[in-house]
Amino acid sequence: MIAAVITTKITNSQEVLIIQRPPSGLSLKGNISIPGDKSISHRSLMLGAIAQGKTTIKGLLLGEDPRSTAQCFSLLGANISQLNTDLVEVQGVGLDNLTEPSQVLDCGNSGTTMRLMLGILASHPERFFTVTGDSSLVQRPMSRVIGPLTQMGAQIWGRKGGSLAPLAIQGQKLRPIHYHSPIASAQVKSCILFAGLMTEGKTTVTEPALSRDHSERMLQAFGAQVSIDPETNSVTVNGPAKLRGQDVVVPGDISSAAFWLVAGAIVPGSELVIENVGVNPTRTGILEALEMMEANIIQENQRVVAGEPVADLRVCYSPLKACEISGAIIPRLIDEIPILAVAAMFAEGTTVIKDAAELRVKESDRLMAMATQLQKLGAKVTELPDGLEITGGVALTGADVESYGDHRVAMSLAIAALNATGTTNIHQAEAASISYPNFTATMQQICSS
């Protein structure tokens, strides 16, 4: 079978990913190693920086977002070795020992860096910090973390009444609170728990639904006293904490695996094995959704690595069925909805995705982005206020599409293009490097196997 032609070119300082599906079709074969989990990479760098002693990190994601975290905490006094996937060493300064930087802390495109770091900075008394980000990040709402931090006694100023970066933070001695979050958000939860590390007493966050729990797991591993009440979706940290450096092994990111899971499920004749994937139950909503769609996915070689469950995922092509994705599962697959929309285009019937308005304030308005760009390929997609309605079984034709500088949109469109006749040009494809620097090379590998 003739392989797909996958190339790139630079136009107006932006990368265009070109995907030409052969007229005879294609199938995807091979084993795939995916980048390290982005959430765990961020947290290992942050907690390593504020712990006592040395933290070692194996399998760190080398995307732009973790680089932003490393740069910020280096400016705050932590000694972080050159980033690589083999071994990164972080010499922590200990709680309450971050230094006041002379420079503005630039979070780049990383909302996780900014939101989680705000909790740490706000709890460092008698130090002043300023944080900013790129043109996308300075438009993303920070009030969801600034509100509860203010309740704890934080002093934070910013644009639009303190809701948008750039932000200025005057560190304070904070007080513990019990925060009832209106949304299930691991970033909100983690920010407050991190602020509670230096607060006398118990800081608790209660969510309306379960969000990813990497912070709780890692805080416990670093020595913090953390209690979890699964019945009420509550987490409590007892401060002040004593954190000690740890050896961290970062599993593969299931959000990155999701692109290949969908690719293997929708391209006829395909069989892929995605190796060393983190299958933390708070992150496996994508597997549950694809199971509802009757995708053929098997977990193999299940094991536990550094406190996180890990497996190899084997996916084979199979006809998919439409389903409804909504409610409590949404926080556990919020980042995977763009690629689930692609899966829905090849499912029999109409798939409805609801309760996902959060996607409008990501790196782009992902609901708008996916609806408009998939329509360019010929898909039948209706944009809802809080989701998407997608009717499957419509033939796709290659077209010029736009990623809006959003890494998940860029990669989702690339997977869709594998089943589109003709040529698809994906503009601003360089955005993929934010979370998956080798995405194009991996696609070339499995398309030519």
Buried (B, 14 or more C-beta within 10 A) or exposed (E): EEBBBBEEEEEEEBBBBBBBBEEEBBBBBBEBEBBBBBBBBBBBBBBBBBBBEBBBBBBBBBBBBBBBBBBBBBBBBBEBEEBEBEEBBBBBBBBBBBEBBEEBBBBBBBBBBBBBBBBBBBBBEEBEBBBBBBEBBBBBEBBBBBBBBBBBBBBBEBEEEBBBBBBBBBBBBBEBBEBEBEBBBBBBBBBBBBBBBBBEBBBBBBBBBBBBBBBBBBBBBBBBEBEBEEEEBBBBBBBBBBBBBBEBBBBBBBBBBBBBBBBBBBBEEBBBBBBBBBBBEBBBBBBBBBEBBBBBBEBEEEEEBBBBBBBBBBBBBBBBBBBBBBEEBBBBBBBBBBBBBBBBBBBBBBBBBBBBBBBBBBBBBBBBBBBBBBBBBBBBBEBBEBBBBBBBEBEBEBBEBBBBBBBBBBBBBBBBBBBBBBBBBBBBBBBBBBBBBBBBEBBBBBBBE
